[in-house]
């Protein structure tokens, strides 16, 4: 980069570019300072350590990925129809990034908002066989499980979640 970058947003933008090109694990304060054309100490004014920098990158990354997720649901969609659309959406949004992003930023995934969305859509799906729920198997735990598996499929680079959808359809709906 030829010009100095000194705003928080611009520094974070450069950090995201470095992480996208080289991987999150290759992001460093030193490399970021060099790419921004500023002193290492200047980066520390914004991010006290590498963990804080990676956290900021993770938050920005996941907020961008999940920004429109609630717009994917259309009235009358089944939970599994939504989930298939949702997976395709995430896969497309994440395709420019290495699958290591999910692994590297796993502990920083904002799952609560997505699990809440899953819960709302599950409640609206009138075809769900509600007799499957009990003390051990509750909708909230189920939605956490679904989210965890979606992230695992993305991490493994699977282009489709159709097999997972098939399993969920056999679990949720009476035949």
C-alpha positions as CSV (number, residue, x, y, z in Angstrom):
1,X,0.0,0.0,0.0
2,X,1.4,3.4,-1.0
3,X,-0.4,5.7,1.3
4,X,-0.7,5.8,5.1
5,X,-3.9,4.3,6.6
6,X,-4.8,5.7,10.0
7,X,-8.6,5.4,10.5
8,X,-9.9,2.4,12.5
9,X,-12.2,1.4,9.6
10,X,-9.4,1.6,7.0
11,X,-7.0,-0.4,9.3
12,X,-9.6,-3.0,9.8
13,X,-10.3,-3.1,6.0
14,X,-6.6,-3.8,5.4
15,X,-6.5,-6.4,8.1
16,X,-9.4,-8.2,6.5
17,X,-7.6,-8.1,3.1
18,X,-4.5,-9.6,4.6
19,X,-6.5,-12.3,6.4
20,X,-8.4,-13.0,3.2
21,X,-5.3,-13.3,1.0
22,X,-3.0,-15.1,3.5
23,X,-5.3,-16.6,6.1
24,X,-6.3,-15.4,9.6
25,X,-3.3,-17.2,11.2
26,X,-0.9,-15.1,9.1
27,X,-2.3,-11.8,10.2
28,X,0.0,-9.9,12.5
29,X,0.4,-6.4,14.0
30,X,3.7,-6.0,12.2
31,X,2.3,-7.1,8.8
32,X,-0.7,-4.9,9.3
33,X,1.4,-1.8,10.2
34,X,3.6,-2.4,7.2
35,X,0.6,-2.7,4.8
36,X,-0.9,0.4,6.3
37,X,2.3,2.4,6.0
38,X,2.3,3.2,9.8
39,X,4.4,2.4,12.8
40,X,3.7,-0.8,14.7
41,X,3.0,1.3,17.8
42,X,0.2,3.1,15.9
43,X,-1.6,-0.2,15.3
44,X,-1.4,-0.8,19.1
45,X,-3.4,2.4,19.6
46,X,-6.3,0.6,17.9
47,X,-5.7,-3.0,18.9
48,X,-3.8,-3.8,22.1
49,X,-2.7,-7.2,20.9
50,X,-3.1,-9.7,18.1
51,X,-6.1,-11.3,19.8
52,X,-8.0,-8.0,19.8
53,X,-7.2,-7.6,16.1
54,X,-8.4,-11.1,15.2
55,X,-11.5,-10.5,17.3
56,X,-12.3,-7.3,15.4
57,X,-11.6,-9.1,12.1
58,X,-13.9,-12.0,13.2
59,X,-16.7,-9.7,14.2
60,X,-16.6,-7.8,11.0
61,X,-16.3,-11.0,8.9
62,X,-19.2,-12.7,10.6
63,X,-21.4,-9.6,10.7
64,X,-20.9,-9.3,6.9
65,X,-21.6,-13.0,6.4
66,X,-24.8,-13.0,8.6
67,X,-26.0,-9.5,7.7
68,X,-28.9,-10.6,5.5
69,X,-29.7,-14.0,6.9
70,X,-33.1,-13.1,8.2
71,X,-34.2,-12.0,4.7
72,X,-33.8,-15.5,3.4
73,X,-37.0,-16.7,5.0
74,X,-40.3,-16.4,3.2
75,X,-43.7,-17.1,4.8
76,X,-44.7,-20.7,4.3
77,X,-41.2,-22.1,3.9
78,X,-40.5,-25.2,5.9
79,X,-37.6,-25.2,8.3
80,X,-35.6,-27.5,6.0
81,X,-36.3,-25.5,2.9
82,X,-35.1,-22.4,4.7
83,X,-32.0,-24.3,5.9
84,X,-31.1,-25.4,2.4
85,X,-31.4,-21.8,1.1
86,X,-29.5,-20.6,4.2
87,X,-26.6,-23.0,3.6
88,X,-26.4,-22.1,-0.1
89,X,-26.3,-18.4,1.0
90,X,-23.5,-19.0,3.5
91,X,-21.6,-21.1,1.1
92,X,-21.7,-18.4,-1.6
93,X,-20.8,-15.6,0.8
94,X,-17.9,-17.6,2.2
95,X,-16.6,-18.9,-1.2
96,X,-14.0,-16.1,-1.6
97,X,-12.5,-17.2,1.8
98,X,-10.4,-20.2,2.6
99,X,-12.4,-22.8,4.7
100,X,-9.9,-22.3,7.5
101,X,-11.8,-19.0,8.3
102,X,-14.5,-21.1,10.0
103,X,-11.9,-23.1,11.9
104,X,-9.7,-20.0,12.8
105,X,-12.7,-17.9,13.9
106,X,-14.9,-20.7,15.3
107,X,-14.8,-19.4,18.8
108,X,-15.9,-16.0,17.6
109,X,-19.0,-17.0,15.6
110,X,-22.1,-15.1,16.8
111,X,-24.3,-18.1,17.0
112,X,-27.0,-16.7,19.2
113,X,-28.6,-14.5,16.6
114,X,-28.7,-17.4,14.1
115,X,-29.9,-20.0,16.6
116,X,-32.7,-17.5,17.5
117,X,-33.6,-17.2,13.8
118,X,-33.7,-21.0,13.5
119,X,-36.0,-21.2,16.5
120,X,-38.4,-18.7,15.1
121,X,-38.5,-20.5,11.7
122,X,-38.9,-23.9,13.4
123,X,-41.8,-22.6,15.4
124,X,-43.5,-21.3,12.3
125,X,-43.2,-24.7,10.5
126,X,-46.6,-26.3,11.1
127,X,-45.5,-29.5,9.5
128,X,-43.0,-30.3,12.3
129,X,-44.0,-33.3,14.3
130,X,-43.9,-31.7,17.8
131,X,-44.2,-35.0,19.5
132,X,-40.4,-35.5,19.0
133,X,-39.6,-32.9,21.6
134,X,-39.0,-34.0,25.2
135,X,-36.8,-33.1,28.2
136,X,-33.6,-34.2,26.5
137,X,-34.5,-33.2,23.0
138,X,-35.7,-29.6,22.9
139,X,-36.0,-27.1,20.0
140,X,-33.3,-24.8,21.3
141,X,-30.7,-27.6,21.7
142,X,-31.8,-28.9,18.3
143,X,-31.2,-25.4,16.7
144,X,-27.7,-25.2,18.3
145,X,-27.0,-28.7,16.9
146,X,-28.1,-27.6,13.4
147,X,-26.0,-24.5,13.5
148,X,-22.9,-26.4,14.7
149,X,-23.4,-28.9,11.8
150,X,-23.9,-26.2,9.2
151,X,-20.6,-24.6,10.3
152,X,-18.9,-28.0,10.2
153,X,-20.2,-28.6,6.7
154,X,-18.9,-25.2,5.6
155,X,-15.5,-25.8,7.2
156,X,-15.2,-29.1,5.3
157,X,-16.0,-27.3,2.0
158,X,-19.2,-29.1,1.2
159,X,-21.0,-27.4,-1.6
160,X,-24.4,-28.9,-0.6
161,X,-26.0,-29.8,2.7
162,X,-28.6,-32.1,1.0
163,X,-27.7,-35.2,3.0
164,X,-28.0,-33.2,6.3
165,X,-31.4,-31.8,5.1
166,X,-32.5,-35.4,4.3
167,X,-31.7,-36.5,7.9
168,X,-33.5,-33.5,9.4
169,X,-36.6,-34.1,7.2
170,X,-36.8,-37.7,8.4
171,X,-36.5,-36.5,12.0
172,X,-38.8,-33.5,11.9
173,X,-41.7,-34.5,9.6
174,X,-44.0,-37.5,9.8
175,X,-44.1,-39.7,6.7
